[in-house]
Amino acid sequence: MYRGAPLRAFEEMKELKQYYRRRLPHYQPKDSILFTTFRLVNSLPKEVIAQLYKEREDNEMRISKEQDHNKRIQLRLEEQKRYFGHFDSYLDRIATDVCWLDVPDVAKIVYQAIFYYDPTEYTVVAFCIMPNHVHLVADTQKANVPLQSILQRVKSFSVVKSNQILHRSGSFWRRENYDHVVRNGEELKRIICYIIENPVKAELCKKWDEWKWTYFNPMYL
């Protein structure tokens, strides 16, 4: 059973400097488990994205004025959850023409790409391939390879094959990802449940195990 390491990673976060890729902050403490979401290009309207970024920037400015260090960390964690909740809700609710992952052969390519680096560079804890985005939990403790680097290769491989299947060319994945450091075993369980229930919540199926493109590693429960 999985124990402990994400909590240690969370404690180290206050010693680490956050870095930005485009407009969202990303962290990867050593020996951490990460929850990441990546989506198709143009899967959300520009005005929705602009609204989400504006809300996040306004809240970050408010949080940065908090003098108490521990409270500031807690407020940032709460803001992460709020932002992701809105972000994921929009992805599930707003219908666009960009739902290429709904094509079984494309979903299969992404499925295979995610597992390609398991277990050499990370361990796949859980994932779910939705019509326009992917949720993934990855354990990076084995090799501590930057998850952003692995995802870049996953995306590069899958975009070529997927575009061939779809008879299209051009951008496929949005470059930006949403990342969250898993703090402890209880949070990990909640995230895994959230991921596998996502297709049910989006009314794509009635039971989580009816969705073909969902996986979780029972060792982490």
C-alpha positions in Angstrom: 0.0 0.0 0.0 1.2 3.5 -0.8 2.3 5.6 2.2 3.9 8.8 3.2 6.0 10.2 0.4 3.6 12.9 -0.9 3.4 14.3 2.6 7.2 14.7 2.7 7.1 16.3 -0.7 4.4 18.8 0.4 6.6 19.7 3.4 9.4 20.5 1.0 7.3 22.7 -1.2 7.8 25.7 1.0 11.6 25.4 0.3 11.1 25.2 -3.4 10.7 28.0 -5.8 7.7 27.7 -8.1 8.3 28.0 -11.8 5.9 29.1 -14.5 5.3 27.6 -17.9 3.1 30.0 -19.7 0.6 31.2 -17.1 0.2 28.5 -14.5 2.6 27.6 -11.6 4.2 24.1 -11.6 6.0 22.3 -8.8 7.8 18.9 -8.7 9.4 18.3 -5.4 11.7 15.3 -5.2 10.0 11.9 -4.6 6.5 13.2 -5.3 3.3 11.9 -6.8 1.6 14.4 -9.2 -1.9 14.8 -10.4 -1.9 16.5 -13.8 -4.6 17.3 -16.4 -3.8 18.1 -20.0 -6.3 18.9 -22.7 -6.8 19.2 -26.5 -6.1 22.5 -28.2 -9.2 24.8 -28.5 -11.2 22.5 -26.2 -12.4 25.5 -24.3 -13.5 28.9 -25.7 -11.0 31.7 -25.3 -13.3 33.8 -23.2 -13.7 31.0 -20.7 -9.9 30.6 -20.4 -9.5 34.4 -20.0 -12.1 34.4 -17.2 -10.4 31.5 -15.4 -7.0 33.2 -15.6 -8.3 36.5 -14.5 -10.0 35.0 -11.4 -6.8 33.1 -10.6 -4.6 36.2 -10.9 -6.9 38.3 -8.8 -7.0 35.6 -6.1 -3.2 35.1 -6.2 -2.8 38.8 -5.7 -5.1 38.7 -2.7 -3.3 35.6 -1.2 0.1 37.1 -1.7 -0.9 39.9 0.8 -1.4 37.3 3.6 1.3 37.8 6.1 1.0 34.4 7.8 3.2 31.9 5.9 1.2 28.7 6.8 -2.1 30.4 6.1 -0.7 31.6 2.7 0.2 28.0 1.8 -3.3 26.8 2.8 -5.0 29.6 0.8 -2.9 28.7 -2.3 -4.0 25.0 -1.9 -7.6 26.1 -1.7 -7.2 28.3 -4.7 -5.7 25.4 -6.7 -8.7 23.2 -5.8 -11.2 26.0 -6.7 -9.4 26.7 -10.1 -9.3 23.1 -11.0 -12.9 22.5 -10.1 -14.1 25.3 -12.4 -11.6 24.3 -15.1 -12.7 20.6 -15.1 -16.3 21.4 -14.9 -16.1 23.6 -18.0 -14.3 20.8 -19.9 -17.1 18.4 -19.0 -20.0 20.7 -19.7 -19.0 23.0 -22.6 -19.5 21.3 -26.0 -17.1 22.1 -28.8 -16.1 20.4 -32.0 -12.8 19.4 -30.4 -13.4 15.9 -28.9 -10.9 13.9 -30.8 -10.2 11.6 -27.9 -13.7 10.3 -28.3 -12.4 8.4 -31.4 -11.4 4.9 -30.1 -8.2 4.6 -32.2 -7.0 8.0 -31.0 -7.8 7.1 -27.3 -5.9 3.9 -27.8 -2.8 5.8 -29.0 -2.9 8.1 -25.9 -3.5 5.1 -23.6 -0.4 3.4 -25.1 1.7 6.5 -24.9 0.9 7.0 -21.2 2.1 3.5 -20.4 5.2 3.7 -22.6 7.3 5.2 -19.8 5.9 3.0 -17.1 7.7 1.8 -15.0 11.1 3.1 -16.2 10.6 6.8 -15.7 7.4 7.0 -13.6 4.7 4.7 -12.3 1.2 5.2 -13.6 -1.1 5.5 -10.6 -4.4 6.3 -12.4 -5.7 8.0 -15.5 -8.8 8.7 -17.4 -9.0 9.7 -21.1 -12.1 11.9 -21.6 -13.3 13.2 -25.0 -11.3 16.4 -24.8 -8.8 16.0 -21.9 -6.8 13.5 -19.8 -6.4 13.2 -16.0 -3.2 11.4 -14.9 -1.7 10.6 -11.6 2.0 9.7 -11.8 4.4 8.5 -9.1 7.8 10.0 -9.9 9.7 8.6 -6.9 11.5 5.9 -8.9 13.6 8.1 -11.2 12.5 11.7 -10.4 12.3 12.5 -14.0 10.4 15.8 -14.5 6.8 15.0 -15.4 6.7 17.9 -17.8 9.4 16.2 -19.8 7.6 12.9 -19.9 4.3 14.6 -20.9 6.1 16.4 -23.7 7.2 13.1 -25.2 3.7 11.5 -24.6 2.1 14.4 -26.4 4.7 14.4 -29.3 4.2 10.7 -29.9 0.4 10.8 -29.7 0.0 13.9 -31.9 1.6 12.4 -34.9 -0.3 9.1 -34.7 -3.6 10.8 -33.8 -3.4 13.4 -36.6 -2.8 10.5 -39.1 -5.9 8.7 -37.8 -8.0 11.9 -38.0 -6.6 12.9 -41.4 -5.7 16.3 -40.1 -2.5 18.3 -39.3 -1.5 21.0 -36.9 -1.6 21.5 -33.1 -3.3 18.7 -31.1 -2.6 19.3 -27.4 -2.7 22.5 -25.5 0.8 23.2 -24.2 -0.3 24.1 -20.7 -1.1 21.5 -18.1 -2.7 21.8 -14.7 -0.5 20.2 -12.0 -1.1 19.4 -8.3 1.4 17.7 -5.8 -0.4 15.0 -3.9 0.2 15.6 -0.2 -0.8 12.3 1.5 -2.4 8.9 1.1 -5.9 10.1 1.9 -5.7 12.8 -0.8 -4.4 10.3 -3.2 -7.4 8.1 -2.7 -9.8 11.0 -3.2 -8.1 12.0 -6.4 -8.1 8.4 -7.8 -11.9 8.2 -7.0 -12.4 11.6 -8.7 -10.6 10.4 -11.8 -12.4 7.1 -12.3 -15.8 8.7 -11.6 -15.2 11.5 -14.0 -16.9 9.8 -17.0 -19.9 9.0 -14.8 -20.1 12.6 -13.6 -20.0 13.8 -17.2 -22.8 11.3 -18.0 -20.7 9.3 -20.5 -21.5 6.1 -18.7 -23.4 4.8 -15.7 -20.6 3.0 -13.8 -16.9 3.9 -13.8 -15.8 0.4 -15.0 -17.9 0.8 -18.1 -15.5 3.5 -19.4 -12.8 1.7 -21.4 -10.2 4.4 -21.1 -9.9 4.4 -17.3 -7.1 2.8 -15.3 -5.9 2.7 -11.7 -3.2 0.8 -9.9 -4.8 -1.0 -6.9 -1.4 -0.9 -5.0 -2.1 2.8 -4.4 -5.4 2.3 -2.6 
